[in-house]
Amino acid sequence: MLKKVLDELDRIQHQFDDELSGITSKENLEQLRIAYLGRKGHVTQQSRQMAGLSADEKPILGQKLNSVKRHIQGRLDYFRQELEEKEAESPAIDLTLPGPVPNIGLAHPLMHVLDEIKDIFKSFGFTVELGAEAETDFYNFEALNIPPEHPSRDLQDTFYLPGDMVMRTHTSPVQIRTMERQKPPVRMIAPGRCYRKDTPDATHSPMFHQVEGLVVDENVSFADLKGILLAFTRRMFGDETRLRFRPSFFPFTEPSAEVDLWWETQKNGVTKGAWLEILGCGMVDPAVFEHVGYDTEKYTGYAFGMGIERIAMLKYGIDDIRHFYDNHLRFIEQFQ
Amino acid sequence: MKITLQWLEELTGLTFSVDELAETLTMLGHEVEEISSLVPDLTGVIVGKVLEVEPVPKSHHLKKCIVDVGSERLQIVCGADNVAAGQHVPVATVGTTLPAGITIRKAKLMGVESKGMICSEAELGLSSDASGIMVLNSGAETGMPFANLLGEDDTILELAITPNRPDCFGAIGIARDICAQRNVAFNPPERPHIQQAASGKDVTISLQDQPGCPRYTARVIRGVTVGPSPEWLARRMQALGLRSISNIVDATNYVMYLTGQPLHAFDNAKLNGGIIVRRAKPGEKFVTLDEIERELSPNNLLICDEKQPVAIAGVMGGLNSEVSDDTTEILLESAYFDPKTIRLSAKHVGLSTDASKRFERGVDPNGVDYASDLATHLIIEIAGGEVVSPLIDAYPEPIAPVVINFRPERARKIAGHPIDEKSMLDILSRLSCVVSQKDASWEVTAPSFRPDLTREIDLIEEIIRIFGYNEIPVAEYDWISLRQTPNAFAGFLEKLRSAALSCGMTEAITIGMVSRQQASPFVEDEAQLFRITNPLGEDMGTLRPSVFASLLGSIAYNINRRQKQVHLFETGSTFLSSGPDQAPDEKLIFAGLFYGKREQDSWVHKSPDVSFYDVKGKVLYALKMVGIKEVGFEIVRLPHMEYAVAVILTGERRAGYLGKLRKKTTNLFDIEGDVFGFELDTRVLHAAAADRQICYKAVSRYPAVERDIAVVVSKEHAAGDVAGLIRETAGTLLQNMTLFDVYEGAQVPEGKVSLAFSLTFQSDQGTLKEEQVDDIMASILRRLEKEFTATLRQ
């Protein structure tokens, strides 16, 4: 008799374990609990067999009943906790919905490039100087050793304004005004808008941006100029940057050079390289120093200039300069 | 300036590969812009002989030709009128790609098979002649490659000659530079010996404008036969991109491209007496070689005979004295004109010729006779004739070569590299400078063909250039800058830009040249507009009086591309006239324009449209971020704004305005919806920001008390005035005040508005008592009742 009851309880425990593994909700779990441990549950029913047992046998069944109940309760508790944790993991809101876009302004790609250039030169100890866009003929040309009716005026097609003024064709007037104000040493850059009478096309715009630099001190040499430009371009384009200095002519520098950058592009797995013109530079012509009253024997200096649009187009692979001035939001947002 | 590889090889005695030559020229400062071949690639084009020609049925102009091309006979359909049996012709065989990019394929034309094409000169890329097929000399062997008939190939290099190097507008100058760089001796073509035959006419030269024409030479050659140039010369003309005109004209052009000295040949029979060089009279008329009558001014220097002008000096000859097929006697001019004179003269007549380009940069005053000799020699060689006058040379005041003091030490200092004196001496000598060495300072005589060498720095440049820019090592830097003071305004602009970006405005850059129509809405009077003297076009003829005048274009551009929220700012210059011939009033303006939604729509929130208050909030917050905390507003009327308030900073500084643009203004840019905007003068903002001193004030340790008050007032009262009264009455204990609700409608009587403020009181002396705050609130209400007949909203 006892054995039969004990065997039945073993069977009930196995049956419980089987049924428990199929449970997925707290409701089902509660039904399962009632089915085994409830007033009419399988285990409870077996406890009624106690009455028909001898005094020796009763404690044995009692122990067995306790062990089965503990087992079932323990498994139920464990399972309930697991179900609750699972529920907590799938929260009440849909986390896949998008977050609204905050109201943030986007910086213009040209200004990104300009910022980068300014940061590099500031770290080299240069100051940033600014000036007006409508300039006198004197500051834009004559003080830069470009006398009236000189063929070098042909190098830049100019917008003329009433009152012997021009839209500045470069930011060089800022250098002249800074030198007039300040004794050497001068280490400055002048970023800003410039104007030349070019019909707009993919590579020309009547308005564009330049950064020009100027260093004047005792013992400044062409080797120093090469040094600063190599340091700058390596910060801007990477440590592997290679430069080529090529003789050229600017009225305000002598010797003058165009600087080419070795630029590699990958297409269909083939690397192609070419020298690309990126900067103009040179040693400041003594005639410029004479205009601002610097001692040409004591001081020497160098100057350089670059177009921001050209650098931005190179850096980002932009094919048409006019994109910069349309200010299409879909264009600007690509550079953030 | 074009030059050919063969020509440079002839002149230097060196041999080059194309790449090597291009590299050498580029590194000398003569940038190679284009490299091309004299002979186009005509592989696949062979000589054929037309055997039969018969019309294609039902076609007006097509003909079926049988052409013998040596190895086979081809049937070719040809449309040219001039095709005939017996002709030798260039045939492009099937598979050939012609210079224009056409590839020849088997074809059927009007049902007739055609295998190849008989070509015109234009199709072969030889000339622009497309009038008919090219007919070859009957000696041409059928089946031979057509390219064999075109003679030897040559490489043409197009160089960008910088304006300081007039000598390099002649092949000799370029050859000399190459030899200097290669460290080999350069020998320019020898001066030919000119034999003068029995004396002829004596030509008188009268220089009435000696400053404009310091030197004029003339030589008369009699008995010339004008005709086509010999093949070598015609080919060189083609290589230089010049049209071969006649042996005489080609010879003068050839010598110009060789020496850089322009020459002009007059038909001497058409000249009346001697040469006079003088200025043109105002309004004087003259017909140039191109058959255009030009009105002259005293800016033009003229070459005249005793009766009339015969050339605009240094620019272009006259039709009246042009060399023609009948010419038998020429007067050859070789002269030195003042560069500035020629520049003004060419500009006045709107011409830029091969001659004027050279004269205005400065030819060699002492090479005038050499060029004349070379040209005379060449003319006699190819056109016959004899010289019947000596070289008549009017050169009253010979131009002395420039002597320059040069210090090798200075050159080393500028270079930043110890170039030795022997190298410097070699370089200068190879560039034809004469050096008399004198210890620390040398005396250097510059050659007369180098007008760019007048100062020590010019010689230093030559030394570094020939030594090689890339041979100068890069300097190591070790300086740090403690002496530089940063520009405060530039720094302020950077802060302002960051503030604008963080207030949700996107940065724009527009071109500030606009049309008068775009500019005029922004000024009271069009006289305030500032115009460009020589604009690109009328649509870009005015400098913007307001950033809006160009920035609105970018708003429209985005609207047209279906952008629903366009908030742009730009920091750029505006220009207003300050009177005739005065410098413009230029201001650097920080401006913003706002169109469409306040935010991007999302599933969380459907955004309302941007409003005046959004712009006001953004401006206020951006100014706060750059250190401007005290900002006042005052209603203003502006021509382009439907409504606006002036933005007033400390010290009564008026920085600009913000408000809503008039429909009439935005419609001009094809914008339909509302546009709000602001314009602020950056200099004024900077001055106000610079005023501010940041001074720490301890945050009170005592608890704050919050009270709300809602009052109903007539709509005639501005909310700003109500707020001002509350602030004034609340006194120093008021820490913060926010207007949190503005309500009209049910429960508020018609014509009135309910304003609800939240007030925070706090003392830094102790905990505020309820009664203290109650008293303040009561007096606020009393004053509101009294001064605005306000009632407390229940």
Contacts between the chains, C-beta under 8 A, distances in Angstrom:
chain1	res1	chain2	res2	distance
A	97	B	603	6.4
A	98	B	602	7.1
A	98	B	603	7.3
A	99	B	602	7.9
A	100	B	599	7.1
A	100	B	600	6.9
A	100	B	602	3.6
A	100	B	603	7.9
A	100	B	604	5.0
A	100	B	605	6.0
A	101	B	599	7.4
A	101	B	600	4.6
A	101	B	602	7.0
A	102	B	504	8.0
A	103	B	504	3.5
A	103	B	567	7.9
A	103	B	598	7.7
A	103	B	599	5.4
A	104	B	501	7.4
A	104	B	502	7.4
A	104	B	504	5.9
A	105	B	500	6.1
A	105	B	501	3.9
A	105	B	502	6.9
A	105	B	503	6.7
A	105	B	504	5.2
A	105	B	505	4.3
A	105	B	506	4.9
A	105	B	507	6.7
A	105	B	567	7.1
A	105	B	569	7.3
A	106	B	501	7.4
A	106	B	506	4.3
A	106	B	507	6.7
A	107	B	497	7.9
A	107	B	501	5.8
A	107	B	507	5.1
A	108	B	506	7.9
A	108	B	507	4.0
A	108	B	508	6.6
A	108	B	509	5.5
A	110	B	509	6.1
A	111	B	497	7.3
A	111	B	507	5.9
A	111	B	509	7.7
A	122	B	486	7.9
A	124	B	477	7.8
A	124	B	481	7.8
A	125	B	479	7.0
A	125	B	480	6.1
A	125	B	481	2.7
A	125	B	484	5.9
A	126	B	481	7.6
A	126	B	484	7.3
A	127	B	484	4.9
A	127	B	485	6.9
A	127	B	486	5.3
A	127	B	487	5.5
A	127	B	490	7.9
A	128	B	486	7.2
A	128	B	487	5.5
A	128	B	490	4.1
A	128	B	491	7.7
A	129	B	487	5.5
A	129	B	490	6.9
A	130	B	487	6.8
A	130	B	489	6.5
A	130	B	490	5.5
A	130	B	493	7.7
A	132	B	573	7.3
A	132	B	586	5.1
A	133	B	512	8.0
A	133	B	573	4.8
A	133	B	586	6.5
A	134	B	530	8.0
A	134	B	543	7.4
A	134	B	573	7.7
A	134	B	575	6.3
A	134	B	583	6.6
A	134	B	584	5.1
A	134	B	586	5.2
A	136	B	583	7.3
A	149	B	340	5.1
A	149	B	343	5.4
A	149	B	344	6.2
A	150	B	163	7.9
A	151	B	163	4.1
A	151	B	339	7.7
A	151	B	343	6.8
A	151	B	360	5.7
A	151	B	361	5.4
A	152	B	163	4.9
A	152	B	164	7.7
A	154	B	163	7.1
A	155	B	163	7.0
A	159	B	513	7.9
A	159	B	532	5.1
A	159	B	533	7.7
A	159	B	534	6.5
A	159	B	535	7.1
A	160	B	532	7.1
A	160	B	533	4.1
A	160	B	534	5.2
A	161	B	530	7.2
A	161	B	531	8.0
A	161	B	532	6.2
A	161	B	533	6.0
A	161	B	543	7.9
A	161	B	584	7.0
A	162	B	530	7.8
A	162	B	531	7.3
A	162	B	533	6.3
A	162	B	580	6.9
A	162	B	581	5.2
A	162	B	582	7.6
A	163	B	581	4.3
A	163	B	582	5.4
A	163	B	583	5.6
A	164	B	581	8.0
A	165	B	583	5.7
A	165	B	584	7.5
A	167	B	532	7.2
A	167	B	543	8.0
A	185	B	483	6.1
A	185	B	484	7.8
A	187	B	481	5.9
A	187	B	484	5.8
A	188	B	484	7.9
A	193	B	572	7.3
A	193	B	573	7.4
A	195	B	513	7.9
A	197	B	534	6.9
A	197	B	536	6.1
A	199	B	536	6.3
A	205	B	511	7.1
A	206	B	511	6.5
A	206	B	513	6.5
A	206	B	536	5.8
A	206	B	540	6.9
A	207	B	511	4.4
A	207	B	512	7.0
A	207	B	513	7.1
A	219	B	413	6.9
A	221	B	413	6.5
A	221	B	414	6.0
A	221	B	415	6.1
A	221	B	416	2.6
A	221	B	417	7.6
A	221	B	475	6.8
A	222	B	414	6.2
A	222	B	415	5.1
A	222	B	416	5.4
A	222	B	417	7.6
A	222	B	464	6.3
A	222	B	469	7.8
A	222	B	472	5.7
A	223	B	415	6.7
A	223	B	416	2.9
A	223	B	417	5.6
A	223	B	472	5.4
A	223	B	473	6.2
A	223	B	474	6.5
A	223	B	475	4.0
A	224	B	416	5.8
A	224	B	475	4.6
A	224	B	477	7.3
A	226	B	469	8.0
A	226	B	472	6.4
A	226	B	473	7.9
A	226	B	474	4.6
A	226	B	475	6.8
A	227	B	474	4.8
A	227	B	475	3.9
A	227	B	476	6.6
A	227	B	477	5.5
A	228	B	477	6.8
A	230	B	474	5.4
A	231	B	477	6.8
A	244	B	470	6.5
A	245	B	469	3.8
A	245	B	470	5.8
A	246	B	26	5.9
A	246	B	27	6.1
A	246	B	29	6.8
A	246	B	31	7.3
A	246	B	469	6.8
A	247	B	27	7.2
A	247	B	28	6.3
A	247	B	29	3.1
A	247	B	465	4.5
A	247	B	469	6.3
A	248	B	29	5.7
A	248	B	31	7.5
A	248	B	162	6.3
A	249	B	29	7.1
A	249	B	162	3.4
A	249	B	163	6.5
A	249	B	164	4.8
A	249	B	165	7.4
A	254	B	457	5.1
A	254	B	458	6.6
A	254	B	460	7.7
A	254	B	461	4.8
A	255	B	414	7.9
A	255	B	460	7.1
A	255	B	461	3.9
A	255	B	464	5.0
A	255	B	465	6.2
A	255	B	469	7.6
A	256	B	461	7.6
A	257	B	469	5.7
A	258	B	31	7.5
A	283	B	414	5.8
A	283	B	457	7.8
A	285	B	457	6.6
A	286	B	455	7.2
A	286	B	457	5.6
A	300	B	413	7.0
A	300	B	414	6.2
A	324	B	509	6.3
A	325	B	509	5.9
A	325	B	510	5.8
A	325	B	511	5.5
A	325	B	554	7.9
A	326	B	554	6.7
A	326	B	557	5.3
A	327	B	506	7.7
A	327	B	508	3.9
A	327	B	509	6.9
A	327	B	510	6.8
A	327	B	554	3.8
A	327	B	557	6.8
A	327	B	558	7.2
A	327	B	568	6.2
A	328	B	557	6.3
A	328	B	558	6.2
A	328	B	561	6.2
A	329	B	506	6.3
A	329	B	558	5.6
A	329	B	563	5.3
A	329	B	566	6.7
A	330	B	561	7.1
A	330	B	563	7.7
A	332	B	506	6.0
A	332	B	507	7.4
